Amino acid sequence: MQNIPFYQEAFTSYLNAFITDKKPENLYNPIHYILKLGGKRLRPVLTLMTTEIFNSDYKKALDAALSIEVFHNFSLVHDDIMDDAPLRRGQKTVHEKWDINTGILSGDAMLIQAYQLFEHYEPKTFHSLAKLFSKTALEVCEGQQYDIDFETRDDVTIPEYLKMIEFKTAVLVGAAMKMGAIIAEASEHDQMAIYEFGKNLGIAFQLQDDYLDAFGDPKTFGKQVGGDIIENKKTFLYLKALAFSSEEDQQQLKHLFSLTTNDKMLKIEAVKDIFETSGSAEATKQEIVHYTNKAFSILESLNISEDSKEDLKEFGKQLMNRNV
């Protein structure tokens, strides 16, 4: 198995070759724009890495990795429209740079492109990849709907929140890894096990995102720290704080999350104080550890080398200890 920067470089080269001038420009230019904005490329890297872990050439997985990345960015284009978000990775969102109709249509085209990339595989592999992809894409949509529903609900439970992030974020991580296993012709057991490993790692990743949004370093986080608090998002931190707090602090937290205030920093600091004093911040860190260790426990049943298991553990630890 190669190191992460190797896979990132190999994938970026393949992505750049995929981005070619096409007409009509107003359909394809927004697609190329969002794909060039960068990001961690976490999911395609996992696809390439998993293929090699199961003793196959990572190059065979480049089209599947590209499909995952195109789909992920399609979902971001449409999410940004739904959230009316002005910025993505520090640059204008597609619908802001062009318009909403362009964002919808270009996003639709990206979804179709993601499916088209599977056509480069033999029928048996194509069928397995497309079946997994369809299931995952629908779950991502379900997760997005849960997220929208939660905005207007005051009775969201922690199990419901965990199910939402599993569908919206984690299943795509699991699918990215399972695709690598499918291409490498790993056993059904290993395909499912690596999917579960990726899914649990994806939940830990999203919980870490929740934590960093409140407590991350503004210099390294890459987004506005406290963004979820400003938008009154009912994250794991918020739900745990409600569960742990006194009735007085519960009412204070609910009041703070009902406000749209000009003094954003005052609101952020007040909410963070409740997150810390209630024990919610610590509980969130423990939950990240829980899902990371849950992922690691699955590795024992995988038919891969001990070195590969250690490499996957190291990758998980890097995600758990990241600050961006």
N, C-alpha and C positions, 0 to 999 in steps of 0.2 A: 504493500500500500504506500502511495506517495503522500507527501504532506499537503496540508490544506491549500497553501499558496499555489502549488503545482496545479491542482484541480481547478482553482479559480482562474488561473492564467489560461489553461487549456479550454475551459468553458467560455471565457470572455472572447478568445480568438474565434471560437465556433459561432458565438452569438454575433460578433461583428461581421462574419461572412454571411450570416443569415439576413442582416440588415442591408438590403440593396434598394436602390431607387425603383419605385413602382408607381404606377398611376391607377386611379386618381390620387394625386399627392395629398389632398385633404383627408383621405382615408388612411394612407400609409405613413405619412409624416408624423402624426400623433403617436402611432404605434412605435416607430423608431425612436421618437423623443422619450417616451416612458421607459423603453428598454435600455436606453443609453444613460438613464439617470443613476445607474449603479445600484447600490445596496450591497448587502452581505453575500448575495448569491448562495445562501445557506442550503436551500433545497436542491438546486442542481448539483452542488458539490457532494451532497449526501448520496445522490443517485450514482454519480461516478465512483465515489469511494466504495459504496456497497457492492457495485459490480466487481471491483477488484478484490474486495474482501472474500467474495465467493469464487475467486480464481478465474476471473474472466477479464478481458481487455476493456478498460474504461471507455475506449473510443466507441465501442459498440453501443454505449449508453448515451452518447452525446445528443441524439435526437430526443430521447425520452427526457433527459435533463433539460433540454431546451423547451420541450412541451410544458414541463412543470413551471419553468420560469415565465413563459409566455402567459400561462393560465394565472399564475400568481399576480402578474402585473395587470392582466385584464381585471382581476378582482379589485385591485387597488384603484384603477380608473373609475370603476363603477361605485366603489365605496366612497371615493372622494366626491363624486357627484351627490350621493345620498347625504354625506356629511357637510356638503357645501364647503369643503376644505380648500383654502387658497394655495397651500404649499404642500409639496411632496419632496422629501429629501432636499429641502432648502430651495427648491425651484417651483415655478408656477405649476399647478396641476393642469392636466390636459384640458379640462373643461374651462379653466380660467384662461389658458393660453389661446385656445380656439373658442369653442362654445359647448353648451350641454349636448346638443344634437350630435356634434362631432365626437364627443366623448362616448356617447352611447353606441354610435355606429362603429367607431374604431375598436371599442371594447368587444362588441359582438364579433368583429372580424378576428380579433385575437383569440377568442374562444374557438373559432373554427380552425384557425392556424394551429392551435394546440393539438386538436384532434388529427389534423393532416399529418403532423410529424410522425405519428404512429404508423403511417402507411409505408415507411421505410423498413419495417420489420416483416419477418415471415408470418404467414397467417396465424399460426398458433400463438406466437408472441404478441402479435397485433391484437388478437382477441383478448388475451389476458390483460394487456396494458389498457385497452379501451374500456374493458369491464371495470377495472379498478378505478380508472380515471372518472368514469361516469358516476360511480358510487361516491367518490371523493368530492367531485364538483358539486353534486347535489347536497352533500353534507355541509360543504362550505356555505352554500346558499342558506341552508337551514340555520347554521350558526349565525350568519349575518342577520337573519330575521329575528332570532332570539335576542340578539344584541339590540336591535331596534325596539323590540317589544319591551325590553328591560328599562328603556329610557323613561317610559311612562308608568312603570310599576313601582310600588313602594314595598312589595312583599317578595322580592327576589330572594331565593334561598341560596346557600353556598353550593349545594349539589347542582342546582340549576345553572349557576354561574360556571362551575367546572365543566358541565356538559356543553355550555355555549362556547367556551374557549377550546374544548376538545374538537368541536365541529368547525369552528371558524378558523382555527390556527393549527391544531395538533394533527388532525387527520392528513393534512397535506404533507407534513413532515414524515409521517408514517408511510404515506403513499410514495413519496420520493425514494425512500429506502427500499420499499417492497419492489418498486420498478427495477431497481438495480439487481435485486435478487431474481426477479423474473427473467431479465435479460441474461443473467449468468446461469440460468436453468438450475437454480437451487431447489431443494426439496420443498414440498408444500409446508412442512413444519417450519423450515428455516425462513420461508417467505413470510409466514404469519408472525413468527417470533421477531424478525427484524422490523416488521410493521409495528408491533406492540412496543418495541424498544423506541422507535422513532416517535410514536404517538405520545408516550410518557415523557420523552425528552421535550417534545413540543409543548406539552402542558407546563412543564418546568420553565421552559423558555418564555412562555406568555406570562406566567406568574412573576418571573424575573423582570419582564417588561413593566408590569404593574408596579413592582417595587421601585424600579429605577425611575419611573415617571415621577414618583414622589421624592425619592431619596438619592437619585443619581447626581453625578457631578455635571453641572451645566457645560463645562468645558469639553467633556467627552461623550455625553449622552446623545448629542446630535438632534435633539428635539427640545422644545421648551419644557423644563422641569416643572411639574405641577399642572401640565396640560389636562390630565384627566380630572383633576380637582376643579379647575376652572370650568370645564364642561359638565361638571356634576355627574361624572360616570360612576356607576355603582360597581367598582372593582372589588377584587378579593379583599384588599385592604379595608375598604369601606364596610363591606359586609361583616368582616371579622371584628372591626371596631364596634359596630352596632351590637354584635353578639357578646362582646366582652365588657362593654361600657355600663356605667351606672345609668339610671333613667335620665338623670340630669344631662350627662354627656351625650346620651342618645339624642335627646331633644336638641342639644346644641349642634350636633353633627348634622342632623336632618335640617335644621335651620340654615346652617352654612351651605348645605347642598341645594337649598331652595333659592339662594341669592345669585343674582347677576350683578356683580359689583365692579366698580372702577378700580378699587383698591385690591387688585388681584393678589399681590404679594402678602397682604395681611390675611386674606382668606386662606391662601396656601399654607402659611405658617400656622394658623389656628387649627386647620385640619390635620396637618402633619403632627402637631403636638398631641392631638387626640389619638392618632394612629400609634404614636410611640407610648404614651402613658397607659393606653388601654391594653397594650400587649399585641396589638394587631400587626405592627411592623415585624416583631420577632416571630409571630405565628406564620406570617407570610414567608419569611426566610426558611422556617422549618418545613413549610409545605413544598418549597422549591427543592429542598434536600430530599424530602419524601419521594417526590416524583422522579427525581434524578436517580435515587437509589433503587426505586421500583424498575426503572429502565435498566440499570446495571444488573439487577438480579436475573433479568431475562437472558442476559448474555451467556449465562452458564449452560443453557440448553442449546445454544447454537453450535452447529458443526463447522466451526471456523478455528483457525489457529489461535493459540494463547496470545501471540503477539497482536493479532487483529483485535482480540477482545480488549487488550490493554490500550490499543490505539483508540477504540471506540469509547472506552472509559475516559481517556485523556481528553477526547473531544467533548464529552459530556461535562467534564469538570471545567473546561474552558468556557462553555456556555453558562454554567452555573456561577462562575466567578467573573463574568464579563462586567464591564462598566459602560458599554455602549449599546 
